[in-house]
Amino acid sequence: MCLIAFAIDCHPAYSLVLVANRDEFRARETMPAGFWTDASHVLAGRDRQAGGTWLGVTTGGKLAAVTNYRDMRQQVLDPPSRGLLVADYLRDPAITPAVLSEQLMKDAHRYDGFNLLYGSCSGLHYFTNRGGSSGPVQPGIHALSNHLLDTGWPKVITARERLTRIMQQSEIRCDELVHSLSDPAPYAAELLPDTGIGPERERFLSPLFIDGESYCTRSTTVILVRRDGEVTFMEQGYDTPDNPQQLFTFQLRP
């Protein structure tokens, strides 16, 4: 997962609006979004290689998402999968945000760089193991890519601006959110960060929507949570020519 834009408690009808692009190698096998057979309360896509996920919700209202923190100059030897941070949190009802926060403080150094959003559909926390400020996410409109939350990368600024415009509407539409992150245009080199991968690769990874031969945006996910507890979860896939779409609607239950 490489770009997430989300709005917390800033719309009269929705407590949470989230749209996210997952960027990944085409060869990495993936299961499309669905309720998991080994944890029926979890709704998420799934990485077949390590068993984790990049973004998911539960019928009880837990939510988590992870992005990589890109810095090739600071890497861990043989790290565990960051997607398991999301999967384990969603699967286990005993892992509350407080419990996970304690675990992260002890174990986060074992992982390559990551940003983690976790909590519930009514409130999220942010954690990074790369030295940024962690804690509750304040109400408002935010964006996260492969650096710290709300950092000034061009794609992050654009994603926030586009979601801000959409949030002015009385009804939020999934297709409009998907379209907001579908722009494949790269940014000018002078606007881009230096994460240790070289200028050419920085520019390749700079668009909101990445369209490469081996590495690309493979899906866009939308999560809408109404104030009455109705959740809409939509995943737009790009792995096959027919661009399959998964759509789920359910009511949060205690």
VENPEZI-V934454 format. One record per helix or strand of 3 or more residues. SS is the DSSP state (2 for helix, 1 for strand). FROM is the first residue (numbers start at 1). TO is the last residue. Records with the same first field share a line. If there is no record, write none. Layout:
SS: FROM-TO + FROM-TO
//
This chain:
1: 3-8 + 14-25 + 30-36 + 39-47 + 55-58 + 62-68 + 114-120 + 123-128 + 140-144 + 215-226 + 230-237 + 245-251
2: 83-91 + 97-110 + 154-166 + 174-180 + 189-191 + 199-204
//
